[in-house]
Amino acid sequence: MRTPPPDWAVPEGYAFSGMGRCRGCGAEMAWAKTPAGKMAPLDRDGTNHFVSCPERERFRRRKDA
């Protein structure tokens, strides 16, 4: 089982997958699988990177109207 670096928080129930960088803002982030089985980018404090990313709109999936 992979473990995150010691200074990174991963929420309980999430499975750490690896480290990476955001393609939008370049921030370092961790990838983890959620309890629902989806991949989530996480900031150092364990919050979803989409909350803090200044480029989040680039990655938003739009539903067809």
N, C-alpha and C positions, 0 to 999 in steps of 0.2 A: 504494500500500500504506500502510495506517495504521500509525503508530508510537506506542508508549506514551509517557507523560511520562518524562523522563530519570531520575527517581528511582524508577521502577517496573520490577521484573524480570518478564520473561515467559520461561517455560522454553523451551529449545531445542525446535524442532519445533512449537510452538504459534504460532498466528497471532492477533495482537492485533486485537480487534474494536471496543472502545470502553470508555468509563468509565461507571460507574453507582454506585448506592447499594443496599446490602442492604435488602430489604423487611422483614427481621426485626429487625436490630440497628441499621440506619442507617449502617453503616460504608461508607466509600468503597472501591470495588473496581474492578478491570479485568475485562473479559470477553475471553476468548480461545477460539479453536477449537482443540481438541486434535488430535493426529495422527489420531485415530479419527473426527474430524469432529463431535464433540459440543462444546457450549459449556460452558465452565468459568469460575466466578467466581474471581478471584485476588486475594490480599492483596498488599500492596506488595512483600513479599519473594519473590513468585512462588508461594507455596503456595496450595493450594485453600482458598477461604474457608470451605467447609463444615467444615474442621478446626478453625478458631478461632471460628466464629460461636456465640454463646451461645443462639441461637434455631434451631440446625440441625435439631432434631427437627420443627419446623413444616414443613420442606420435604422431609422423608424420604418417599419413596414406599413404601407398604406393598404387599406381594404378598398377594393373597387366599389364605386358608388352605384 
